[in-house]
Amino acid sequence: MRIASYGTPLLLIGESLGAGVAASAGSRERDKIAGLQLITPWDRLEHVAAYHYRWLPVKWLMHDRYDSVSHLASIGRPVLIVVAEDDSIVPAQFGKTLYKSLAGRKQLSVVKAAEHNDWVSHVDDTWWQEAMGFLFAPSR
């Protein structure tokens, strides 16, 4: 991905696996981004895998860790974490753990009664305006 070819600053938005990719890209290109919106993210992918496959040694089997906690440890940009309350694929607890690990400007949005793939039908224009307002608000 060549972030610079699109102009800066950019808002990185990633959903599910894309949230892990956005966290990684954001950590490498933090001077070119305004903020991140991570939808149905996790702290570390191995935690999600271990949740679903308790009997497997997932930590040893995984090549790419998608460690959003490490990637965002010193991001220095606003981060909006969006979790689906009833998510059965990436349970909300993993996004909440990521949120708790963040040191800078952050916001958590729990989309009530939403599943992993239908969260967007549970939000409205006001929700989007508030989300963008947080991400693009001047630093205090």
Secondary structure as UniProt FT lines:
FT   HELIX           3..6
FT   STRAND          10..15
FT   HELIX           17..28
FT   HELIX           30..32
FT   STRAND          33..39
FT   HELIX           45..52
FT   TURN            54..55
FT   HELIX           58..61
FT   HELIX           68..71
FT   TURN            72..74
FT   STRAND          79..84
FT   TURN            85..86
FT   HELIX           92..101
FT   STRAND          106..111
FT   TURN            112..113
FT   TURN            116..118
FT   HELIX           119..122
FT   HELIX           125..136
//
